[in-house]
Amino acid sequence: MANNVVKKPGFDGAALVEKSLETVIKNRVPFTVVGGILILAILIAIGVNMYISNNAEKSAQMYDQATSIIQNLQYVSNVEARNKYYQEQMNNLNYLIQQFPSSVAATRARLYLARVNYEGAYSSGKTEYINSAIGLYSAALANAKTDFYRALACIGLAACYEQKSDFEKAFENYSQILIRYPKTGFNEVCLIGMARAKEMKGDINAAIPFYQRVIHDYTNSLWVRYAKGKIYSYMDPSHTNVESKKSSKENAAEPANTNLQLNLAQ
């Protein structure tokens, strides 16, 4: 996979206390000193946990406020004012990431900004937007605390690589979700994406088994009908490779729609 997950060690207050006791017993420290060491260890643990909790709450409030304002900008009729407020909130999200880089809110902000850049690339075709989106999704993947957000980041990366017509990397990122994060609820989306990546490379025979997995393994999924339609089209004697030659934009706009990422991240 293009991006390895980086797990950052968190603070463990219980481990600190245990380590303190271990040192005390090993070195036969007097009882009065033992009490002082334990109190200090507990105070440090409480202080650090309070600091982390406060930062998490503050960063979450910053994220909610910024995204709420952006969502309500549709009611601002003055275009100049709307653009001004929009840019201010984009700056606030970037500031959040800088101030609280390891917070859950920062991961959500990265996903949000990545989606904005992806849509900018999709509408304008500018390479710098898609490269920025890839950077943000990669950072979200590296810093995410849960598999849910890691999976969202992988979906975003896959969509970006589809946009760049790099279908090998798109396939790779979709497949990683099935391998590493199979319990996040995105398996059907990823199977469809993997099939599409093979189609775009002109390998229809490799695409069909992924559609079949959707049909057989996820019988209640909304994607079953889509998968059946694709397989039926390939069974039609009049079928040509027109499907595999569709533009990457047309294909990327189907199941890889990154609106999913934004809605779930919020």
N, C-alpha and C positions, 0 to 999 in steps of 0.2 A: 504494500500500500504506500502511496506517496507520502502520507503523513502518519507518523507513529504517535500514539497517545502518550503524553507525558504526565505521569502521576506525581503530584507534589505532596511531600509529607506534611500532614497536619500536626497541630499541637496536641499532645496527649498528656493531660494533667495527671491522670492515674499512673501513667508510666513514670512521670517525674517523681511522684510520691514513692512509688515502689523502688525506684532507683536510689532515692535518698535513704530509705530504710536498709537497702542492701549495703550501701556504703557504711552506714552506721554500724550494722552488725559485723561487717567484715573488719572494720577498724576499731571496734569496741569503744565507741564514743560514749562519754558519760551521759546519763539520763537527761540532765538539764540541757545539754547541748542537743540531744535527740529531739526534745520538745521544740527547741528553737528552729531546728532544721525542718521539722515537719510543718510547723506553722508557716515558715517562709515558703515552703514548697506549695502548701495549700493556697496561700495568698497569691502567689505567682499564677497558679492554675486558675483561680477565680478571676484575677485581673486580666489575664490573656483571654479567657473565655468571654468576659464582659466586653472587651475591646473588639473581639471578632463579632460578637452578637450586635453591638452598636453599629459597626461598619456594615454588616449585612442589612440591618434595618435602614440605615441611611441611604445606602446604594440602591436598595429596592424602591425607596420613596422617590429617589432621583429618576430612576427608570420609569416608574409609573407616571410621574408628573410629565416627563418629556414626551412619552408616547401618547398620553392622554391629550396633551396640547396639540400634537401633530394630527391626531385623529379628528380633532374638532376644528382644524383649520379650514375644513370644507365650508364652514359657516362664515368665514371671513371673506367678504366680497371684494375688498381692496387687494388687488394682486400684489402690489408692492409690499404692503403690510404682511400679507400672507407669506410671501417669500422670505421676508425678514424674520418672522417668527419661526418659520420652518428651519432656517439656517441656524438660528439661536439654539433650537432644540437638538439639531444634529451636533452642534458644538458641545452641548451639555452631555450628550451620550458619549462623545469622545472623551470628555473630561472625566466622566464616571469611570470609563475604562482605565484611564491613567491613574486615577486616585485609588481605585479599588480593583486592581487587575485580577485578583483571585476570587472575587465574589461571584455568586450566581447571577446577580444583576449584570455584571460585566459580560458574562457569557451570553446572556439574553441580548445585551446591547450589541455585541459583536454580530450575533445572528441577525438582528434587526438591520444594522448598517450594511451587512453583507447582502441582504435581500434587496435593499435600496440600490446598491451598486449593481447587483445582478439585473435588476429591472432597467437601470440606466443603460447597461450594456445591451440588453435585449432590444430596447427602443432606439438606441443611437448607433449601435454597432461599434462603439469605441472600445478599443482593447484595454485602455487604462482602467475602465470600470470593472471589467471582468477580472483583471489581475488584482484589483483592490478587493473584490469580493472573495477571491480565492485566498488572499492573505487573511481576511477577517474570519472566514470559515475555518481555516487552518488553526488560527489562534483560538477560536472557540473550541475546536476539537482538542487542542493541547491543554486547555485550562478548565474544561467542563468537569463538574463534580459528579455527574450522573450519566449513565448510558443513554438516557433519553436525549439529552442535549448533544452527546457525542454522535448519536444516530442522526439527529437533525443536521449537524455540521457535515456529516458524510453525504447526506442527501444533497445539501447545498453544493458541496464540492463536485459531486457527480453532475449536477445540473450545469455548473460552470464549465466543466470539461466538455460536456455535450455542446455547449454554446461555442466552445473553441474548436469543435470537431475532433477532439482528442477522445475517441470512443474507447480506447484501451483504458485510460485513466478513469473514465466515467464508469465503465464496467467494474473496475477494481474497487472503486469507492462504494458502489451499490453492493457488491458482493461482501464487503467487509461488514456490512450491517447484518447480513445473514450469519456470518461467522462469529462476530464479536458481540453483537447486540440483538440477538434474535427475539428477545422478550419485550422489545420496545413498541411493537405494533406496526412496524413498517415493512414487514416481509413481502407482502403482495406488491407494494409500490416498488420495492427493490427488484423483485423478479421481473416486473414489467419493464423497469429501466434497463435491466441486464439484457432482456430480449431485444429492446429497442436498440441498444448499443451494438448488438450483433447484426441486427437488420441494417443499421447505417453503415456497417462495414461490408454489407452485401452477403453475409453468411446467414441465409434464411434457415438452413437446416440446424444451425446452432441456436437460433432464436426460439424455434418451436418448443423444445423441451421446457423452457422457462415459462412459456404460456401454459403448457400442460400442467406444470406444477401448481400454478395459480388455480386452475380448474379443479384439480384433484385434491390439493391440500387445504384450500381455503374456499370451500363450497359456498359459504355464506357471504363472501366478499363481494363488494360492488364491482370489483375488477374482473370477476368471472365472465361476465357478459362481454366485456371488452376483449378478453383473452380468447374467448370462443369465436368472436368475430374475426380476429386476426388469423386464427388457425383455419377457419372456414375460407377466408380469402386466399390462403395458400393452397387449399385443396381444390380450388376452382381451376379447371383446365385452362381457362383464358387468362389466368393470372400471369403477370410478367414481373420483372424485378422493379417495376415502377415504385412499389412500396419502399424498397430498399434505397431508392435514389431520391427520396423526398429530402428536402433541405433540412439541415439540423435545426433551424428555427421552428419549422412546423412540428418536428418530432419533439423537441424539447418543451413545447408548449402543452403537450398532452399530460402524461402522468407526472412529469418532473416539475410541475408548476410550483414555484417556490412560495406562493401564497400560503401553502400548507405550513411552511417553516415559520412564517411570521405569526400565523394564527395560533399555532401550538406554542411558540415561544412566549407569546403574551399570556 
